[in-house]
Amino acid sequence: MAYLIGAARNVTQHETNMEGKTEDASSTAPKPLTPAQTRLLKRQQELDHWKRYSKQLRSRNLITGLTIGAFVLGLFSYTILSVRQERIMDEIDDEAKTFVMKGPRTGANS
């Protein structure tokens, strides 16, 4: 209750003009900012922007990194698998060459 009485006193102490502004507010015009203040204000706005969007950016970077990693791992696995199959095919080819050199096994020459 005392808060309301104090607020009512503050309102009655400051006389308002026809536009609803107090005498103090109309007498002080906003001062132009110095170049240092404008740079500081711009820097604070950039910092606020990065704070707001850093979590979203971090999650996008994580998804991109995992996608690239999965692609690289798949390509590496495919390459190793295909090289291993080439070795097996070379072994089969070597066995086939020795089989052809010895000749077919038939009932007559076994």
C-alpha positions, 0 to 999 in steps of 0.5 A, a space after each residue: 500500500 505504501 508503494 502505491 502512495 509513493 507512486 501517486 506522490 511521484 505522479 503529482 510532483 512531476 507536472 505534465 504538459 499538454 502532450 503528456 511529457 514531463 518538464 524534465 523529459 522535454 528539456 533533455 533532447 537525445 544527444 548524438 552518439 560519438 563514433 566510439 559509442 556507435 561502434 560499441 553499440 554495433 559490436 554489442 548487437 553482433 555479439 547478441 546475434 551470435 549468442 542467439 544463433 550459436 546453438 542452431 549453428 553448432 547443431 548444423 555444423 555437427 550434422 554436416 560433420 557427421 554426414 561428411 564423416 559417414 561418407 568418407 567412412 563408406 568410401 574407405 570401406 568400399 575401397 578396401 572391400 574392392 581391393 580385397 576382392 581384386 586379390 581374391 580374383 587374382 588368386 582365382 586367376 592364378 589357380 585357373 592358369 595352373 589348371 590350364 597349364 596342367 591340363 584337364 583331368 580326365 579318366 585317361 590321364 589321372 
